[in-house]
Amino acid sequence: MALKEFSYNGAGHAAAQLRHLTIRQLRSLAALSAKGSVTAASSHLGLTQPAVTQQLRQLQDLAGLPLVQRTGEGMLLTEAGKEVLALAERVEAAITDCQGALDLLAGRTGGTVHLGAVSTAKYFVPHAIAAFSKRYPKIEIKLTIGNREEIREAMHGYDLDFAVMGRPPADVTVDVRQLGRNPHIIVARKGHWLEKDSGLNLTDLVHETFLTREPGSGTRTLMEGMFQKSDLEPIIGMEMSSNETIKQAVIAGLGIAFISAHTVAHELAEGRLVVLDVAGLPIVRQWYVIRRSDKVLLPPAQAMFDFLGSEGSNYLPDVPELGGR
């Protein structure tokens, strides 16, 4: 289908015309964006191609601007189209929230909470969920784990009610509750030649091999910033997407690691890992519970958001090995 089939009247229509748009028009645009063609969008929606074309034409007339353009990669949204798509996402989220609220009022469900958490937080978030679930057994919790970049990207949408992470995203307007301290340390295997040295500097570690998380991880970003401030560059041995793999690799003697103390609490307590006494460490960041400011939380999600903000720190792992450092 040619782009010219989508007509628009430019300045002849005010933005107020959008009040006449329909859910079907918005869903047609969302399907076109996701599938790349009218044919695929119509199949996805279970509508005929002419019906989808008509919905898109009407929506574009209401917007008064071109919403789509044909390219070699298929039908893509213009900047105006992306703005309308964002509206479609907000509307779909509001419909979902309304359905959840109606279900609660009708007594059909205890509600569902969709929580996101960066991978480092998986060492305490499940314990907080368990405590919350004992208090509210009818509320279903869905947990999504990812690295910082993945959770930050998820916060651009409305699927997550809120997320637990170490640093709020700068490009999304959010409400924040502080959850607790998140100390970062450098660990080595038991018996490492630097284990008993005190007052180490980063320069003492430039010949050591660091095992790190993948780019996009908050821990990796924090480590790189620490070395950059000292005009030093660490030797990177292996990049791993799992804290568990990093811990096992350090225990095996493949290198040392800059890592959140909460991820290695058990290994430190068991004596399989040791904390290197490095000046300036631990670097203490904060854990936060974060929600989009324009995301309406239903009572179950609001209850858990408040619970994590007031009691979440109780479930952070103890790391007594840090002592007074």
Buried (B, 14 or more C-beta within 10 A) or exposed (E): BEEEEBEBEEEEBEEEBBEEBEEBBBBBBBBBBEBBBBEBBBBBBEBEBEBBBBBBBBBBBBBBBBBBEBEEEBBBBBEBBBEBBEBBBBBBBEEBBEEBBEBBEEEEBBBBBBBBBBBBBBBBBBBBBEBBBEEBEEBBBEBBBBBBBBBBEBBBBBBBBBBBBBBBBEEBEBBBBEBBBBBBBBBBBBEBEBEEEEEBEBEBBEEBBBBBBEEBBBBBBBBBEBBEEEEEEBEBBEBBEEBEEBBBBBBEEBBBBBBBBBBBBEBBBEEBBBBBBBEEBBBEBEBBBBBBEEBBBBBBBBBBBEBBBEBBBEBBBEBEBBEEB
